[in-house]
Amino acid sequence: MAAVSHIHRVAETAVTLLLVALLLPRQSYAANLKAETIAAWDDYVQSVSATLQDRARANGSFLWTYEDSERIAQVHRGEIVVAPAPGPSPRKVPGGLIHHWIGAAFLPNVKLDDILEVTQAYDRYKEFYRPSVVESKAVARMALDHKTWEDRAWDYRAWDDEFSMLLMNQAFFLTTALDADYAAANVRLDDRRFYSLSRSTRVQEVEDYGRPSQHRIPEGEGAGYIWRLLSVARLEQRDGGVYVEMEAIALSREIPGVVRLVVDPIVRRVARNSILTSIQQTEEAVRGNSVADTKAASSPAHAGQLSGASAVLKKQTTAFAPLQ
């Protein structure tokens, strides 16, 4: 048994070294972004937008959670449900891959505005979402109003907020940094429902991050771990809390065929864990703000609210299954 275990460890080490050798951002393995890849991404983003518009209509199914009774039961048990979006996962496009995942949770004893105080505090993302977010900054802010997505132009310059983030990317056994700008469109349908889209307007890899030689690689060049990012959030206050749904969509380089069977499960695990952690950290930030408010107000009502802290954080359980 010891010999078998040793062989297994050697094999794992060999695979790891092979992946690193193939995926290091060397010139020979560069995967520069092509025009046809951007076009495929833009088409997919438009399809995501159209689906979101349908959900936001008066007779639409706003929450993904409520499309499945077992999913409702899972989030009420305190689980975070994470699944790939319908269709191939990842989705192959000319010159790249699109990764699309959905996560949902129920946060009891909080209100919609409690969550918005966190999700729109761009300057504090580096506190809420560390260590993945190293730096964050709000660039432009506009007041939240009651609009529909159809009232807006797709041009990101017409969107509400602009912010920037420096992200640590630890996929593929490597640690790289991504410097990115984002534009966000925020739509408050009514007092209980809200949705938003955040789209990257610039993504640059930072080579040799943390060293004197660190520098940004021109946009669309480099290893191509992540070229574009889009996120969707849906919030609805009901049933004594708030349903939180997040969709994370990313465009990346193709995975070399020689390592695809090994890398695909790793990519899926990284994508799943990323959205899972984002939801967990959002709740932690919301609960943290509630604690601060309670200390300031010394209110018994607030203390009672905190005693019902979400089972998401108590149980630390998750659900992971293919989307039906």
C-alpha positions, -999 to 999 in steps of 0.1 A, spaced: 0 0 0 29 24 8 44 17 -26 11 24 -44 6 56 -24 41 67 -33 35 61 -70 2 80 -68 20 110 -52 47 109 -79 20 108 -106 2 138 -91 35 157 -89 43 149 -126 8 160 -137 12 192 -117 46 200 -132 32 193 -167 3 216 -161 26 244 -149 49 239 -178 21 241 -203 2 270 -187 30 293 -176 27 326 -195 55 321 -218 55 334 -254 53 299 -268 21 293 -249 6 328 -253 -31 328 -262 -39 363 -275 -75 373 -277 -89 372 -312 -117 393 -328 -139 362 -333 -135 353 -297 -147 388 -286 -176 386 -310 -187 352 -295 -184 367 -260 -205 398 -269 -232 375 -283 -232 354 -252 -234 386 -230 -264 397 -250 -281 364 -244 -275 367 -207 -290 402 -208 -321 390 -227 -326 362 -201 -324 387 -173 -349 410 -190 -373 381 -192 -369 374 -155 -375 410 -146 -408 412 -165 -441 413 -145 -449 377 -153 -413 365 -154 -397 340 -131 -374 364 -113 -356 339 -90 -338 309 -104 -342 294 -69 -380 292 -72 -379 272 -105 -372 240 -85 -389 229 -52 -358 210 -41 -336 241 -46 -360 261 -24 -357 234 3 -319 234 1 -315 271 5 -340 271 34 -318 244 50 -290 269 49 -272 254 19 -256 274 -9 -267 258 -42 -241 261 -70 -246 248 -105 -233 253 -140 -257 273 -163 -277 253 -189 -257 240 -218 -221 229 -222 -198 237 -193 -176 253 -202 -190 265 -235 -165 264 -264 -163 295 -287 -138 303 -314 -105 307 -297 -118 305 -261 -141 291 -234 -170 307 -216 -175 296 -180 -210 303 -166 -220 293 -130 -250 302 -108 -252 303 -70 -281 309 -47 -286 312 -9 -313 325 15 -302 350 42 -328 351 70 -334 381 92 -319 406 68 -333 432 45 -326 441 9 -310 474 18 -287 456 42 -272 436 13 -270 466 -10 -249 485 15 -223 457 10 -226 450 -27 -224 486 -37 -196 496 -13 -169 491 -40 -142 508 -20 -146 481 7 -145 450 -16 -109 446 -6 -122 441 30 -152 420 22 -137 397 -4 -101 392 6 -78 376 -2 -91 373 -38 -96 411 -40 -64 429 -32 -74 464 -41 -108 480 -50 -119 515 -58 -152 533 -67 -146 555 -98 -181 569 -104 -214 565 -86 -250 573 -95 -281 572 -74 -301 540 -75 -335 545 -91 -365 524 -102 -358 516 -139 -360 485 -160 -331 472 -180 -350 480 -212 -346 517 -203 -309 515 -207 -285 515 -236 -261 485 -238 -232 510 -240 -215 505 -207 -207 543 -206 -245 548 -199 -244 525 -168 -247 536 -132 -214 528 -115 -178 524 -124 -152 507 -102 -118 489 -104 -104 458 -87 -71 440 -85 -78 403 -83 -56 374 -73 -61 344 -96 -49 312 -81 -62 287 -107 -40 261 -124 -16 259 -94 -4 294 -103 -8 327 -86 -13 356 -110 -30 390 -106 -57 406 -128 -61 444 -129 -96 452 -141 -121 480 -146 -159 474 -144 -192 491 -153 -223 482 -133 -260 487 -141 -282 486 -110 -320 482 -113 -343 484 -84 -376 471 -96 -395 478 -64 -390 479 -26 -383 441 -25 -365 432 -58 -332 443 -73 -309 431 -100 -275 442 -114 -250 435 -141 -213 442 -137 -192 439 -169 -154 442 -172 -143 471 -195 -106 463 -191 -88 432 -179 -50 431 -178 -27 404 -164 -1 416 -140 31 397 -145 56 392 -116 30 406 -92 45 416 -59 80 418 -73 100 449 -84 97 437 -120 59 435 -119 41 450 -149 8 449 -168 6 429 -200 -13 447 -228 -50 439 -228 -59 407 -247 -23 394 -246 -6 370 -222 -16 336 -209 -53 343 -213 -65 328 -180 -93 354 -179 -100 379 -207 -135 391 -198 -158 390 -168 -195 395 -163 -215 390 -131 -253 391 -125 -269 395 -91 -306 391 -82 -320 399 -47 -355 395 -35 -368 402 0 -395 376 10 -401 348 35 -384 367 64 -351 373 46 -335 379 13 -328 354 -15 -294 361 -30 -285 348 -65 -252 354 -83 -241 344 -118 -204 345 -126 -195 344 -163 -159 345 -176 -141 342 -209 -108 324 -209 -83 308 -233 -88 273 -246 -74 245 -225 -46 226 -244 -59 193 -255 -31 173 -240 -42 183 -205 -79 189 -210 -91 158 -191 -70 167 -161 -76 204 -162 -114 204 -168 -123 192 -133 -99 217 -118 -115 246 -137 -150 235 -126 -139 232 -90 -122 267 -91 -154 282 -107 -177 266 -82 -156 276 -52 -153 311 -64 -190 318 -65 -196 298 -33 -170 319 -15 -184 351 -29 -219 344 -14 -204 333 19 -183 365 21 -213 387 12 -232 373 41 -203 377 64 -201 413 54 -238 419 58 -238 402 93 -207 423 102 -224 455 93 -254 444 114 -231 438 144 -217 472 140 -251 488 138 -263 468 168 -233 479 190 -240 515 179 -277 514 186 -277 490 216 -311 479 204 -327 446 218 -345 443 185 -312 441 166 -298 416 191 -327 394 185 -322 397 148 -286 386 151 -296 356 172 -311 342 140 -278 343 121 -279 324 88 -275 287 87 -252 292 57 -225 303 81 -235 280 110 -235 248 89 -210 258 62 -228 233 40 -232 235 2 -251 218 -25 -235 211 -59 -254 194 -88 -257 199 -125 -285 222 -135 -315 204 -148 
